[in-house]
Every structure is written in C-alpha cells, then in structure tokens.
Amino acid sequence: MDWAVAFLRGDVSGEDAYGVALPRLVALTGSDNPGGWKTPVDPVNYYWIRVWAARVFLYVWRDDVVDTLLLAANDPAWRVREHVAKITAQRELGQLVDALLPMLTHDLPRVRAAAVRAIGAAGEYEHAAAIRTLTDDPDPSVRTAVQRAQTTLEARLDRPIP
C-alpha cells in the first residue's frame, strides 16, 4: 500500500517507476510487463502508474489513504480521477465528495457518471442539487446514475430529495 501511495502522490516519477521502481510496479499490477509496453515507455503513458495505484484501494484499505485520494482527485489524468470516484462510492468516503464535484462537468460521460455515483453513495443533502443538474444529461448512463444516486441519497439520509 505504501508503494501505491507513493505512485499516486507522484513521489515516484514515471521514469523511475519503469526503472528502479519497476519491481514495485510489477507487484502492484501482477504483470512482468505492466501496460504491455516495451522499454522505453512513452512518457505520455506514465499516468497509468497512478491509475494502477488508485485501483489498489478498491481492494485493500487504510484510513490514512484519504489524504492521498484528496490529492488524486485533482490528478491531470481523468482515469485517475474516475478511480477516486469509484473508491469514494465503494468506501462511502464523504470527505472526498466536495473534491469530486468538478467531475460533474467533465467531457466524458463515464467520468460524470462515476462522480454522480460517488455523490449518491457518500454525499449529503446539499450535494443533491449538484447531481440534479445532470438530470437531462445527453448521455443515458449519466441520467441513470442521477436517478439511482438520488434514490440512494434519500435512503441513506432518510429524507426526501426534492
């Protein structure tokens, strides 16, 4: 888990991850050739290291990881931010919800839907208005996520969401 935190926080550069830290990356991914790339790895693909690191927290957990996920919620790579939303939903991490609100306007529907699901799973009453803005989203998966998130919020908070 410490390795995943280090990769996710950027304490290990992409170049180092495929160099001196490669055994750690192999341990995280379970692959002798993480990403299936031949050396040298194109630096444009270094963000995958942070994606794999984030995925770790879908399977194992430590409470001190929340601070790292708060940083990762602003990662330049959308896949990393999407994983933060998935972790937030799975672990019901209310302290991350506000950091996910910018994802509601992301260009990709899957990112918007992940944020909506996370807000439904971990948000509070005041977050309902933010997801309600996506009720008429052009993508059906986002609209479905909004309906389910509103239902989830109502059940979790034991009060109607207008």
Buried (B, 14 or more C-beta within 10 A) or exposed (E): BEBBBBBBBBEBBBEBBBBEBBEBBEEBBEEEEBBEEEEEBEEEEBBBBBBBBBBBBEEEBEEEBBEBBBBBBEBEBBBBBBBBBBBBBBBEBBEBBBBBBEBBEBEBBBBBBBBBBBBBBBBEBEBBEBBBEBEEBEBEEBBBBBBBBBEBBBEBEEEEBE
